[in-house]
Amino acid sequence: ITGLRDRLKNGGNMVVAEGYLLELERRGHLQAGAFIPEVVLEHPEVVKALHEEFVHAGSDVVVAFTYYGHRAKLKVIGREDDLMELNLRALKMAKEVAVKTGTLMAGDICNTTIYHGDDPSSVEEVREIFREQIEWAVQSGADYIIAERFEEFGEAKLALECIQQFGNGLPAVVTIAPHVEDKTKDGLTFPEACKRLEEAGADVVGLNCCRGPSTMLPLLKEIKKVCKGPIAALPVPFRTTSEEPTMEVLTDPDTGMPAFPVDLPRFFCSRTQIAEFAAQAKEIGVQYIGLCCGNASHYTRLLAEEYGRKPPASKYAPDMSKHYRFGNKEFVKKHHTPGQQD
């Protein structure tokens, strides 16, 4: 199987389905609030089925569901003793699906929620969190490591350093979470943060989560101007605006209350909007494309199709010409008019 570096060489691209967290919450297997992937232990068959569903829709990668499966988050719910089992099970499942489907398997590390760059003890604690998850990913046969959703450049840089130190040479995809302000929490613009990560050796840099397509695209254009290598774009599929640029600050107009997380569905992008996002991202030069929280398989199929794929799910792409009311007139006459059928 061709690895990440070779796939992206000379302008190639990859479609990557993320978004397990909110999708499994929606399906009743994960609690909003703590957002911890207990489902890996309690209903592994559900996670495996979603892996297969995303590949069917066109994902080139099976991402092990270890996002927020790290030591600091499991401590929140008193399940630290399950840390190794959760990670190894998630990685094994992802690898099995990847081998079966001929796709890549990515290990996943993420923001820890406990990082404080000016506190050496915090930095060392985060380093240890990254180390153990990276080593488990290597042990489980990951093809590359995703380091995602960092609000501070410092934590993203630390994640990259840990992949380089403990990742046995695996490629690193490092993405920043673009919140309301157009800079990281430690003061760098997103283009500058991505440029520095690329210069530090990340194979792919970019943005994921928080912002929807319309409020992420302008940032991607600026990132592309300063980065020489492949860039990543994995927005959330919600209709964010310049006034409310992230999913966390969207306001439900009926209640005046924050929509995040339970009332986000009213803000879902249309399929047409996701296809338009993919087309614009491709034009900008985004080589690593996907969606984050809120993603579903029909969206992944649209990304894959816009990026030149024809996944198995494309067999069932909409064809309203066959509809009994809204279809092609000749088709309707032939198949839905009494006395006209063969």
QUISUL-V177110 format. One line per field, one symbol per residue. burial: I if it has 16 or more other C-alpha atoms within 10 Angstrom, else O. A space follows every 10 residues. Layout:
BEGIN
burial: ???
END
This chain:
BEGIN
burial: OOOIIOOIOO OOIIIIIIII IIIIIOOOII IIOOIIIIII OOOIOOIIOI IIIIIIIIII IIIIIIIIII IIIIOOOOOI OOIIOIIIII IIIIIOIIOO OOIIIIIIII IIOOIOIOOO OOIOIIIOII IIIIIIIIOI IIIIIIIIII IIIIIIIIII IIIIOIIOOI IIIIIIIIII OOIIIOOIII IIIIIIIIOO IIIIIIIIII IIIIIIIOII IOIIOOIOII IIIIIIIIII OOOOIIIIII IOOOOOOIII OOOIOOIIIO OOIIIIIIII IIOIIIIIII IIIIIIIIII IIIIIIIOIO IOIIOOOOOO OIOOOOOOOO OIOOOOOOOO OO
END
